[in-house]
Structures are given as C-alpha cells and as structure tokens.
C-alpha cells in the first residue's frame, strides 16, 4: 500500500485465486472424507477383496498374518482411505479443472477436457489390469517358486504396500498415451521423430517394468508390453492435437 491507496488489481486477483484454490482443496478433502466414512464399515471386506488374488494361490492350510499388534485394525482402514481417494478422483479433477479452465484459451479447453477424462479412465484401467490380470499371474508364480520347506505366510501390511506400489506403477504406466499426446501438442517433439525413437522407447518400457515390478519376467513383461502398446495408441491420437506453436502462428497470420 502506497500513500494509503489500496493495492492494485493484480494483488487482489492473486489473493482471490489463492482463496479459490483453498476452497477447492477443502471441497476435495471433504469429498474424500465423506466417501471414507461411508466405506469404513466395510473396511475388512474391502481388504478381503484385495487379498483375494493372493489367497487363491496360497497353499492349503496357510493364511495371511499380522506381525504388528495394531495392523489388523489400521491396515484395512488405510486401504479404505486409498479407495476413498480413488473413488473421489473424478470430483478432485473436476475441482482442478474448474480452477484452471478460466485461464485457458477456447481451443485449449476443448482439447484439455477430453485428455483429463481419458487420463482418469486410463488410470482406473491400469489398476483394473493389475488386479485382474497381473496379480493372479504374479502370485501364482511367486507361490510356486517358494523353496521346499518354506511356507508362504504374508504379512497384511507388507501385502498392502506391495499391491499399492503395483497399482501406482500400472496406473502411471497407462498414462503413456496422455504423456505422448502432451509431448507432441506442446511442441517438445514432433510425431515423426517420436515414431523414429520407437526402439529406444520399447527398451525404456522394459527397463521401467524391471524397476517397478517384482524380479520376474512375467510381471516385467506385463507392464512393459502395455506401455509400448499405449505409446503407439498415443502416437496415433496425437495427430489430432496440433502443436501450440503452430496454433499461435496461424492466429498471428490470420490476425495480420
């Protein structure tokens, strides 16, 4: 403030944006908590559903264990909180979209909204692929590979950490088409040169699969191959997204 005059419009606009951001974050947190409270009663059932792929392959007479005193209580609730967040993702992304959309150009809004919806569906698809396809194969392999005389009895907390890591890995891996489209759309790389780098991308996919999955060829391939195919899908759809610099140039030429 200078000579008792109010701050300029820029400062007021910045503060209003911060207030709006705070409100939208609070709405997202409240939505997650409400879903969590609605699911809390079914926490044990949710964990039993998650543990299903492992329990089906464990030797007869064995079961999962809890090596910490409080883990039978806290672990299912931890999983339920994660499920609540995943269920609230569409609403959280809507709040994010409502915050950034006013600052985008019309053509950017027209293209960003489908990308936002697609990225959400792809993330869910990655989690579903991990649970229904990857988990039965991984746990079947791991239980069969146990040395003679070793009884497999997995701790419930360790199991939860393991599957959540795979969920994040496969959910992120299924975002490859979105990343490919954004690279082309932003002008960082063009479609032709990106297509020419296909052999390096395939190698990189298998390296990522080796880092993010258990040390067996099956799970590594189950992550790497979908990543490669999704890259091809993103490369195919990137033709519909004109690089931003091209759009700007055409606007300037049309205006001149």
C-alpha positions as CSV (number, residue, x, y, z in Angstrom):
1,X,0.0,0.0,0.0
2,X,1.4,3.4,-1.1
3,X,0.1,6.7,0.4
4,X,-2.9,4.9,1.9
5,X,-4.1,3.7,-1.6
6,X,-5.5,0.2,-1.9
7,X,-3.3,-2.5,-3.5
8,X,-3.6,-2.8,-7.3
9,X,-5.9,-5.2,-9.1
10,X,-3.0,-7.7,-9.7
11,X,-2.5,-8.3,-5.9
12,X,-6.3,-8.6,-5.4
13,X,-6.6,-11.1,-8.2
14,X,-3.7,-13.2,-6.8
15,X,-5.3,-13.3,-3.4
16,X,-8.7,-14.2,-4.9
17,X,-7.0,-17.1,-6.8
18,X,-5.5,-18.3,-3.5
19,X,-8.8,-18.2,-1.8
20,X,-10.4,-20.1,-4.6
21,X,-7.7,-22.7,-4.6
22,X,-8.1,-23.2,-0.8
23,X,-11.8,-23.6,-1.2
24,X,-11.5,-26.2,-3.9
25,X,-8.9,-28.1,-2.0
26,X,-11.1,-28.2,1.0
27,X,-14.0,-29.5,-1.1
28,X,-11.8,-32.2,-2.4
29,X,-10.7,-33.2,1.1
30,X,-14.3,-33.2,2.4
31,X,-15.4,-35.4,-0.5
32,X,-12.6,-37.9,0.2
33,X,-13.5,-38.0,3.9
34,X,-17.2,-38.5,3.2
35,X,-16.5,-41.4,1.0
36,X,-14.1,-42.8,3.6
37,X,-16.8,-42.6,6.3
38,X,-19.3,-44.3,4.0
39,X,-16.8,-47.2,3.3
40,X,-15.3,-47.5,6.8
41,X,-17.8,-50.1,7.9
42,X,-16.8,-52.4,5.0
43,X,-13.0,-51.9,5.6
44,X,-12.4,-55.6,6.3
45,X,-14.5,-56.7,3.3
46,X,-12.5,-54.4,1.1
47,X,-9.2,-55.8,2.3
48,X,-10.5,-59.4,1.8
49,X,-11.4,-58.5,-1.8
50,X,-7.9,-57.0,-2.3
51,X,-6.2,-60.1,-0.8
52,X,-8.3,-62.5,-3.0
53,X,-5.7,-63.0,-5.8
54,X,-3.0,-64.0,-3.2
55,X,-5.3,-66.2,-1.0
56,X,-6.4,-68.2,-4.1
57,X,-2.8,-69.3,-4.7
58,X,-1.6,-69.8,-1.1
59,X,-1.1,-73.5,-0.1
60,X,-3.9,-75.2,1.7
61,X,-3.9,-74.6,5.4
62,X,-2.0,-71.3,5.2
63,X,-3.2,-67.8,5.8
64,X,-2.0,-64.2,5.9
65,X,-0.6,-63.0,9.2
66,X,-0.2,-59.7,11.1
67,X,3.2,-59.2,12.7
68,X,2.3,-55.9,14.4
69,X,-0.2,-55.5,17.2
70,X,-2.4,-52.8,15.6
71,X,-2.1,-53.8,12.0
72,X,-5.3,-55.9,11.9
73,X,-7.2,-52.7,12.8
74,X,-5.2,-50.0,10.9
75,X,-4.3,-51.8,7.7
76,X,-7.9,-52.2,6.4
77,X,-8.6,-48.6,7.2
78,X,-5.5,-47.5,5.4
79,X,-6.7,-49.3,2.3
80,X,-10.2,-47.9,2.7
81,X,-8.7,-44.4,2.7
82,X,-6.9,-45.1,-0.5
83,X,-10.1,-46.5,-2.1
84,X,-11.9,-43.3,-1.0
85,X,-9.3,-41.2,-2.7
86,X,-9.5,-43.3,-5.9
87,X,-13.3,-43.0,-5.8
88,X,-13.1,-39.2,-5.4
89,X,-10.6,-38.7,-8.2
90,X,-13.3,-37.5,-10.7
91,X,-14.5,-34.9,-8.3
92,X,-11.0,-33.8,-7.4
93,X,-10.1,-33.5,-11.0
94,X,-13.3,-31.5,-11.6
95,X,-12.3,-29.1,-8.9
96,X,-8.8,-28.8,-10.6
97,X,-10.4,-28.2,-14.0
98,X,-12.8,-25.6,-12.7
99,X,-9.8,-23.7,-11.2
100,X,-7.6,-23.7,-14.3
101,X,-10.2,-23.7,-17.1
102,X,-10.9,-19.9,-17.0
103,X,-7.2,-19.2,-17.7
104,X,-7.2,-21.4,-20.9
105,X,-7.9,-20.4,-24.4
106,X,-11.0,-21.9,-26.0
107,X,-9.1,-24.4,-28.2
108,X,-7.1,-25.4,-25.1
109,X,-10.2,-26.1,-23.1
110,X,-11.7,-28.1,-26.0
111,X,-8.7,-30.4,-26.0
112,X,-7.8,-30.5,-22.4
113,X,-11.1,-31.7,-21.1
114,X,-11.0,-35.0,-23.1
115,X,-7.4,-35.5,-22.0
116,X,-8.5,-35.1,-18.4
117,X,-11.3,-37.6,-18.7
118,X,-9.1,-40.0,-20.7
119,X,-6.3,-39.8,-18.1
120,X,-8.7,-40.7,-15.3
121,X,-10.1,-43.7,-17.2
122,X,-6.7,-44.9,-18.1
123,X,-5.5,-44.7,-14.5
124,X,-8.5,-46.8,-13.4
125,X,-7.8,-49.1,-16.3
126,X,-4.2,-49.6,-15.1
127,X,-5.4,-50.5,-11.7
128,X,-8.0,-53.0,-13.0
129,X,-5.4,-54.6,-15.3
130,X,-3.1,-55.0,-12.4
131,X,-5.8,-56.6,-10.2
132,X,-7.5,-58.9,-12.7
133,X,-4.6,-59.8,-15.0
134,X,-1.3,-59.2,-13.3
135,X,-1.9,-60.3,-9.7
136,X,-3.1,-63.8,-10.5
137,X,-0.1,-64.4,-12.6
138,X,2.4,-62.8,-10.2
139,X,1.1,-64.6,-7.1
140,X,0.8,-67.9,-8.9
141,X,4.4,-67.6,-9.9
142,X,5.7,-66.4,-6.5
143,X,3.9,-69.1,-4.5
144,X,5.0,-71.8,-6.9
145,X,8.6,-70.5,-6.7
146,X,8.9,-70.9,-2.9
147,X,11.7,-73.2,-1.9
148,X,10.9,-76.6,-0.5
149,X,10.2,-76.4,3.2
150,X,9.3,-72.7,3.1
151,X,5.7,-71.9,4.0
152,X,4.4,-68.6,2.5
153,X,2.6,-66.6,5.1
154,X,2.4,-62.9,4.0
155,X,2.0,-60.0,6.5
156,X,-1.1,-58.0,5.7
157,X,0.7,-54.6,5.9
158,X,3.5,-55.8,3.6
159,X,1.0,-57.1,1.2
160,X,-0.9,-53.9,1.1
161,X,2.3,-51.9,0.5
162,X,3.2,-54.3,-2.3
163,X,-0.1,-54.1,-4.2
164,X,-0.4,-50.3,-3.8
165,X,3.0,-50.0,-5.4
166,X,1.9,-52.1,-8.3
167,X,-1.4,-50.1,-8.6
168,X,0.6,-46.8,-8.8
169,X,3.0,-48.4,-11.3
170,X,0.4,-49.7,-13.6
171,X,-1.9,-46.7,-13.2
172,X,1.0,-44.4,-14.1
173,X,2.1,-46.7,-17.0
174,X,-1.4,-46.5,-18.5
175,X,-0.9,-42.7,-18.7
176,X,1.7,-43.2,-21.5
177,X,-0.8,-42.1,-24.3
178,X,-1.6,-38.9,-22.5
179,X,2.2,-38.2,-22.0
180,X,2.8,-38.9,-25.7
181,X,0.0,-36.6,-26.8
182,X,1.2,-33.8,-24.5
183,X,4.7,-34.0,-25.8
184,X,3.5,-33.6,-29.4
185,X,0.9,-31.0,-28.5
186,X,3.4,-28.8,-26.6
187,X,5.9,-29.0,-29.4
188,X,8.6,-30.7,-27.4
189,X,8.8,-33.3,-30.1
190,X,7.0,-34.0,-33.4
191,X,5.2,-37.2,-34.3
192,X,7.7,-38.3,-36.9
193,X,10.8,-38.0,-34.7
194,X,8.9,-39.7,-31.8
195,X,8.0,-42.6,-34.1
196,X,11.6,-42.9,-35.1
197,X,12.6,-43.3,-31.4
198,X,10.3,-46.4,-31.1
199,X,13.1,-48.9,-30.4
200,X,14.5,-46.8,-27.6
201,X,11.0,-46.4,-26.1
202,X,10.5,-50.2,-26.1
203,X,13.8,-50.7,-24.3
204,X,12.8,-47.9,-21.8
205,X,9.5,-49.6,-21.2
206,X,11.2,-52.9,-20.3
207,X,13.6,-51.0,-18.0
208,X,10.7,-49.3,-16.2
209,X,9.0,-52.7,-16.0
210,X,12.1,-54.2,-14.4
211,X,12.4,-51.3,-11.8
212,X,8.7,-51.1,-10.8
213,X,7.7,-54.8,-10.7
214,X,8.9,-57.9,-8.8
215,X,12.1,-59.5,-10.3
216,X,10.4,-61.9,-12.6
217,X,10.0,-61.8,-16.4
218,X,6.2,-62.3,-16.3
219,X,5.4,-59.2,-14.3
220,X,8.0,-57.1,-16.1
221,X,6.6,-58.0,-19.5
222,X,3.0,-57.4,-18.3
223,X,4.0,-53.8,-17.5
224,X,6.3,-53.2,-20.4
225,X,4.2,-54.5,-23.3
226,X,1.1,-52.5,-22.4
227,X,3.3,-49.4,-22.0
228,X,4.6,-49.9,-25.6
229,X,1.1,-50.5,-27.0
230,X,-0.2,-47.5,-25.2
231,X,2.6,-45.4,-26.6
232,X,1.5,-46.5,-30.1
233,X,-2.1,-45.5,-29.2
234,X,-0.9,-42.1,-28.0
235,X,1.2,-41.6,-31.1
236,X,-1.9,-42.4,-33.3
237,X,-4.1,-40.0,-31.5
238,X,-1.5,-37.2,-31.3
239,X,-2.2,-36.4,-34.9
240,X,-5.4,-34.7,-33.8
241,X,-3.5,-32.3,-31.4
242,X,-1.8,-29.5,-33.3
243,X,1.3,-28.2,-31.5
244,X,0.6,-25.0,-29.6
245,X,3.3,-23.0,-31.5
246,X,1.5,-23.9,-34.8
247,X,-1.8,-22.7,-33.5
248,X,-0.2,-19.4,-32.3
249,X,1.4,-18.8,-35.6
250,X,-1.8,-19.4,-37.5
251,X,-3.6,-17.0,-35.2
252,X,-1.0,-14.3,-35.8
253,X,-1.1,-14.8,-39.6
254,X,-4.9,-14.7,-39.6
255,X,-4.8,-11.6,-37.5
256,X,-2.4,-9.9,-39.8
